[in-house]
Amino acid sequence: MRRLAAELRRLREAAGLSQEDVTAQTGVNVATLYRIETGRTKPQLRTLQALLTAYGVTGADRDALVLLQKDAGKRGWLHTSDSDLTEQYTAYINFEAEAREILNFETIFVPGLLQTPDYAREVISGVLPTATEEQVQRRVDARLNRQLLLTVPDSPHLWAVIDEAALHRRVGGPSVMRDQLRHLATQARNPQITIQVVPFKAGAHPGMPGSFIILRFGAIGPDIVYIDSMGGDLFLEEEAELIRHNMVFEHLRAVALSPSDTAALLTSLSEDLD
């Protein structure tokens, strides 16, 4: 729906039409058009057809948008199973799958998209001490399914900045942590993945208040900041919040080790666990 909304908004603007112009031509009222263009509601097929006619969209482009309208109501892989994941986390996973770029800063954990199965299991068990083995496994499976988006040809670019503290916390013991560090070093060779570490010697930095993820969607929709906290998951879409978190991420990239120095640190830390 976000992709369809963004495309319809782009087409209207390209046609040089205001929302009031569209209402006059199609009979679709401004309030409905606003909800469609912000992804709050799915347009009915006849409404979509009227809008596409007003925007002069024909042929294959029109067929593609009609197909997109039909797919907008479908649910992804996450909804096909009996899942106890929170609604907010479910929403995040679906947003993540649509993103073109993922900027992830972590203070305590290795980013979820870069975790090994054993590390993920230990993290989830530690964070949720009352969860059953089945609940833990479902969350591990969800995390591993998320990682598949980095293996497809048109995968998003992941830029992960990790506080060095996360690399010294021996989640699962030396063996699990050694494999995790080696996995990070391997993943860093993927051209679609950039990994940097903010070293201890960097001192205080603006990321210390907590982890966050910026999801960039390019032409298909506005960006989102996602924060996972003890108080619940937050989605920030206000322009001021986007500007603030992007500035913090740029500062973190600047004070972090270069990707090559990060790779050397990962290798050194893994060797210390041998």
C-alpha positions in Angstrom: 0.0 0.0 0.0 2.9 2.3 0.7 4.4 1.6 -2.7 1.0 2.1 -4.4 0.4 5.3 -2.5 3.8 6.8 -3.4 3.3 5.9 -7.1 -0.2 7.5 -7.3 1.1 10.6 -5.6 4.0 10.8 -8.0 1.7 10.3 -11.0 -0.7 13.0 -9.9 2.2 15.5 -9.4 3.7 14.5 -12.8 0.4 15.3 -14.4 0.4 18.7 -12.8 -2.8 18.1 -11.0 -3.8 19.2 -7.5 -5.9 17.0 -5.3 -8.8 19.4 -5.9 -8.3 19.0 -9.7 -8.5 15.3 -9.3 -11.7 15.5 -7.3 -13.2 17.7 -10.1 -12.3 15.2 -12.8 -13.0 11.9 -11.0 -15.4 12.6 -8.2 -13.0 11.1 -5.7 -13.2 13.5 -2.8 -10.1 15.1 -1.4 -10.3 13.3 2.0 -10.3 9.9 0.3 -7.5 10.9 -2.1 -5.4 12.0 0.9 -5.9 8.6 2.6 -5.0 6.8 -0.6 -1.8 8.9 -1.2 -0.6 8.4 2.4 -1.2 4.7 2.4 -3.9 4.8 5.0 -6.5 3.1 2.8 -6.5 0.8 -0.3 -8.3 2.3 -3.3 -11.1 0.3 -4.8 -10.4 -0.9 -8.3 -12.9 1.5 -9.9 -11.3 4.4 -7.9 -7.9 3.3 -9.1 -9.0 3.1 -12.7 -10.5 6.6 -12.5 -7.3 8.0 -11.1 -5.1 6.3 -13.7 -7.3 7.7 -16.5 -7.0 11.2 -15.0 -3.3 10.8 -14.9 -3.0 9.5 -18.5 -1.6 6.1 -17.4 -2.1 3.4 -20.1 -0.7 0.0 -21.2 1.8 -2.0 -19.2 2.2 0.8 -16.6 -1.6 0.7 -15.9 -1.6 -3.1 -15.7 1.3 -3.0 -13.2 -0.5 -0.6 -10.9 -3.7 -2.6 -11.1 -1.7 -5.7 -10.1 -0.1 -3.7 -7.3 -3.6 -2.8 -6.1 -4.6 -6.5 -5.9 -1.4 -7.4 -4.0 -1.7 -4.5 -1.5 -4.1 -6.5 0.6 -2.0 -9.7 0.8 0.0 -10.6 3.8 3.6 -11.7 3.8 5.3 -14.9 4.9 5.1 -13.8 8.6 1.3 -13.9 8.6 1.1 -17.4 7.2 2.2 -19.1 10.4 1.0 -19.2 13.9 3.2 -16.4 15.3 3.3 -14.9 18.7 5.4 -12.0 17.5 4.1 -8.6 18.5 2.1 -6.6 16.1 4.7 -3.8 16.1 7.5 -6.3 15.3 5.5 -7.8 12.6 4.9 -4.4 11.1 8.7 -3.7 11.2 9.5 -6.9 9.4 7.2 -6.1 6.6 8.6 -2.6 6.3 12.1 -3.9 6.4 11.3 -6.2 3.5 10.3 -3.2 1.4 13.3 -1.0 2.3 16.0 -0.1 -0.2 18.5 0.9 2.4 18.8 -0.1 6.1 20.9 2.0 8.5 21.2 0.1 11.8 23.0 1.3 14.9 23.3 -1.2 17.8 24.8 -0.6 21.3 24.3 -4.0 22.9 23.6 -6.6 20.3 24.9 -7.6 16.9 22.3 -6.4 14.4 19.5 -9.0 13.9 20.2 -9.3 10.1 23.8 -10.3 10.9 23.2 -12.7 13.7 24.1 -16.4 13.6 21.4 -18.9 14.6 23.2 -19.8 17.8 23.8 -16.2 18.8 20.2 -15.3 18.0 18.9 -18.1 20.1 21.1 -17.1 23.0 20.0 -13.5 22.7 16.3 -14.2 22.5 16.5 -16.7 25.4 18.4 -14.1 27.5 16.0 -11.2 26.7 12.9 -13.4 27.2 13.8 -15.6 30.2 10.1 -16.8 30.6 9.7 -17.8 26.9 9.2 -21.5 26.1 11.6 -23.3 23.8 8.9 -23.3 21.1 8.5 -19.5 21.4 12.2 -18.9 21.3 12.5 -21.1 18.2 9.7 -19.2 16.4 11.5 -16.0 17.0 14.8 -17.4 15.8 13.1 -18.7 12.6 11.6 -15.2 12.1 15.0 -13.7 12.4 16.6 -16.1 10.0 13.8 -15.5 7.5 14.4 -11.8 7.8 18.1 -12.4 6.7 17.0 -13.9 3.4 16.3 -10.4 2.1 20.1 -9.9 2.0 20.6 -12.9 -0.3 18.3 -11.8 -3.2 19.6 -10.1 -6.3 17.9 -6.8 -5.6 18.7 -6.8 -1.9 18.7 -3.6 0.1 22.0 -2.1 1.2 22.6 -2.7 4.9 24.9 -0.2 6.8 25.5 -1.5 10.3 27.3 0.6 12.9 28.0 -1.4 16.1 29.3 -0.2 19.5 32.4 -2.2 20.4 30.7 -3.2 23.7 28.4 -5.5 21.7 31.4 -7.4 20.4 32.9 -8.0 23.9 29.6 -9.4 25.5 30.1 -13.1 25.3 26.6 -14.1 24.3 26.4 -17.9 24.5 30.0 -18.3 25.6 33.3 -18.1 23.7 32.4 -20.6 21.0 29.1 -18.9 20.0 30.8 -15.5 20.1 33.8 -16.6 18.1 31.5 -17.9 15.3 29.4 -14.7 15.5 32.5 -12.5 15.0 33.7 -14.6 12.1 30.3 -14.4 10.6 30.4 -10.6 10.8 33.8 -10.6 9.1 32.4 -12.8 6.3 29.3 -10.7 5.9 31.4 -7.5 5.7 32.8 -8.8 2.3 29.3 -8.6 0.8 29.2 -5.5 -1.4 25.7 -4.9 -0.2 26.7 -4.8 3.5 28.9 -2.2 5.2 30.0 -2.8 8.8 31.7 -0.3 11.1 32.5 -0.5 14.8 32.5 2.5 17.1 35.6 1.8 19.2 35.9 2.3 23.0 38.5 5.0 22.3 35.9 7.1 20.6 34.6 8.0 24.1 31.1 9.5 24.4 29.1 9.6 21.3 25.5 10.6 20.3 24.4 7.0 19.8 24.8 6.2 23.5 21.1 6.8 24.4 20.2 3.7 22.4 19.9 1.7 19.2 17.8 2.6 16.2 17.2 1.6 12.6 16.5 4.0 9.7 14.6 2.4 6.8 14.8 4.2 3.5 12.3 3.3 0.8 13.4 5.6 -2.0 10.6 6.4 -4.4 8.1 3.9 -2.9 7.5 5.8 0.3 8.7 8.0 3.1 11.5 6.9 5.4 10.9 5.5 8.9 12.9 5.3 12.1 12.3 2.2 14.2 13.2 1.9 17.9 12.9 -1.3 19.9 12.7 -0.5 23.6 11.5 -2.0 26.9 8.5 0.4 26.6 7.5 -1.0 23.3 8.4 -0.6 19.6 8.3 2.9 18.1 7.9 4.1 14.5 9.0 7.7 13.9 7.9 9.3 10.7 8.0 13.0 11.5 10.5 15.0 9.4 12.3 16.4 12.5 12.9 12.9 13.9 14.1 11.6 10.5 16.6 14.6 10.3 17.8 14.0 13.9 18.4 10.3 13.5 20.1 10.7 10.1 22.4 13.3 11.6 23.2 11.0 14.5 23.9 8.1 12.1 26.2 10.3 10.0 28.1 11.3 13.2 28.5 7.6 14.2 29.8 6.7 10.8 32.4 9.5 11.1 33.7 8.4 14.5 33.5 4.7 13.8 36.5 2.6 12.5 36.6 2.3 8.7 35.2 -0.9 7.2 38.7 -2.3 6.7 39.8 -1.5 10.3 36.6 -2.9 11.5 37.3 -6.2 9.7 40.7 -6.3 11.3 39.2 -5.8 14.7 36.7 -8.6 14.1 39.4 -10.9 13.2 41.5 -10.0 16.2 38.6 -10.4 18.6 37.7 -13.8 17.2 41.3 -15.0 17.4 41.4 -14.0 21.1 38.5 -16.5 21.7 40.4 -19.4 20.1 
